[in-house]
Each structure stands twice: as C-alpha cells, then as structure tokens.
Amino acid sequence: MKNIIAFTGSTNPNSINEKLLITAINKLPKDSVNLVQLSDKNIPIYSQKIEEEGIPKPIKELFQLFTKADGFMIASPEHNGLLSAFLKNIIDWLSRVDQKFFGDKPVLLMSTSPGEYGGASHLQTLGNLIPYWAGNLTSTYSLGDFNNKFDIENLTISDPIEGSKLNEAIQAFIK
C-alpha cells in the first residue's frame, strides 16, 4: 500500500493511542502513511441544522483524502466501553458525505489503555460497524497495561509478545 491514512479518535495532545499509532506507522515504509491530526480541524458536532447549511469544509477535505487512500489505520481510545464522542462525530459527518466512506479498503483498528484489556471491548463494537461503512476490517490490535508494556521514550512496545501481536496485525493489514 502506498497511501495509508492514519488517525486517532483522541483529542488528547498526549494521547497514548497516538503513541501506539506512531509505533505502528514506524513499522511501515516511510512516505506510505499520512498521519492526519483530526483534532487540529475545526469540526462542529453533527446536527441536521448544521448539515442543512452544508458539509463543513474540513470534512469535505478529509473525505477527499479517504477517496485517495489505499487503507486506513485507526487508533481509537475507549471511553466508557465505547468509541470516543470525537471519533463518532467524525464518522457521523463522513457518513453524511457518503455512507460507504471507507470505499471497500482495508482497515486496521487499534486501541490501548492503562487497563488490562487495552480498549478491546469497544474495538469489537467498532469492528462490527466497519463493514457498514464499506471498510474491510483486516485486523485489530489492543495493548493492555500500556504503562508497563510500552516504552514512551522510544515509542516501542516493550513486551515482546505484544510486539509480535502488533506485527501480525500490521501484516494482515498490508496483505
């Protein structure tokens, strides 16, 4: 894949999910991944009233990036067992442009948290929805116990078993 769009569903400037995403990106050839900082875009909370005025420009631009992508890497934080409201808002807007916004392209879902399960419960829910938006879910990866299994200084997974699991998820994604 030559053009992968990568993003997180987090607005936290010190996001552990973004750190995990960067770790995954670093395992791929340079210049093959476009890390999109969604939190830098001014995107209003979806409402029909705002939609009547037109799709916001940042969503139109993001959708254009999606049409040119070969695949998607998403690191989604878990908020109370679900995806973040921020990520859901992005999805709501994209689906108003085109319900099938992933365009039958591969999707890798990831999550991490300080907790034992690393956000795995919401990845299952989100993974079940990906085909609804015409995404081809190739793999998921969740890293639990982030504080003990991740080397923040080097942006690497310090647990060799977990590192292998991430590599397997990436290989399934790029095949």
Protein Blocks (a to p, Z undefined) as FASTA:
>chain_A
ZZdcdddfbfbfkbfklmmmmmmmmmpcehkaccddfklpccddddfklmmnopcfklmm
mmmmmmmpgbdcdddddeehiacfklmmmmmmmmmmomklnnopacddddddfbfnlomm
mmmmmmmmmmmnopacfbdcddehkllmccfklopafblklmmmmmmmmmmmmZZ
